Amino acid sequence: MDARARALQVLALTDPATKAEAATALWRELCDSRTSIDPLAVLEPVVPLPGRPARPRLVPPAQVPQRAVHTVEGRAALLHAIAHIEFNAINLALDAAWRFPGLPETFYRDWLRVAAEEALHFTLLAAHLATQGHAYGDFDAHDGLWAMAEKTRDDLVARMALVPRTLEARGLDATPAIQRKLARAGDARAVEILDVILRDEVGHVAIGNRWYRWTCARDALDPLAHDALLAERHAAPRLKPPFNLDARRAAGFGDDEIAALQRAP
């Protein structure tokens, strides 16, 4: 079966562990040439997307409780929140791979690789969460990442600008501070997992940057000006310091973009 059609099938799966395994298997099959990509296929979902488990309960962001990281329960809640982001990131990568037809084959390969790496992140976090007596679904979560995917479902330029380059890039900024908190709490394994996630997320944001600029060049758009327009149009969250400038530069943000980020009110 075509890899993009498979991506749509995997996106519809509701069990998180099964979805993570299937996303990993799809990438391996593509690497081994056991499946191929049809860039021109126009696909239609037959079930609501994305497939989700019954839990966690999804609530507005302000209703997600904050807990002290120095407690076992607080660390579990934090790990759960990060696992939820990684589960959503699997969905986002799979969605990019099936939704937008007519692009270079490398676009689909990029996002299927991202889906497999996000699956690894989710699996590592879920396993560590289990050592603390919890499972994915035990805490409430919010749906901010997928909400932006819905807003940008008909606009590839907006999707690349506002999901990997804006929402996911926030993880580059937030991760070092989270690691410091976890280190002070004595959770060395969580710090190690976040090292893996940060390393890979630099690459994922770089992929978003590459395809954002590619689509802007294709459509004769100024990348910096259009990014600001899209952020306003879709009510993207304002990004606030501190920024992980080294990680952002490694992910392909240019000096003009970083300057604009630092000037923003």
C-alpha angles and dihedrals in degrees: 000000000000111000093232091054088048090051089056090051092050091048089057094055112110103199109084097212092047091048092050091050092047094049089051092048092049092054091048091050090051091049090049092048091242089129134027138210126247105196092186099053112118106211132193125199117234096197133040114281138266106028108231138178119247088255147082097061108233115227135166112285093250090058095057102105121238116224133189111262093214089071124076090236091049093052090048090052091050093048089048091054091052091046088053090054090050092048089052089047090058088054093047094052093047090048092053090050097055105027105062116059130193100041131126114284089242089066091062093042090052094053095043088054089049090051091054093048092048087051089056090050092051092047093051092049094046091052092050091046088056090058086062093053097259141104135204106280097038094106133046117259139184132237104224097128096050092042088062090048088056092050091052100039093115099039120065093187091054092045092055093043100047106031110042097017097043116019099028093040087062086072090063088059098041102043101075092053091048090050091053091052092049092047091053088050090054097247100137094163092058089051090053092050091050089052088060092045094048092048092052095040091059086060093045093052088047089056089051090050092049095051094041090057091043092054092045090052090047092051097038093243128150103240097213097044094042092050090058091047092051093047090055095042094053098034094241114188117265111250115231132195149291093078125190094231096176092054092044092052090048088052091056105262109151128225091257091053093048091048090052090048091053093046094052113112 
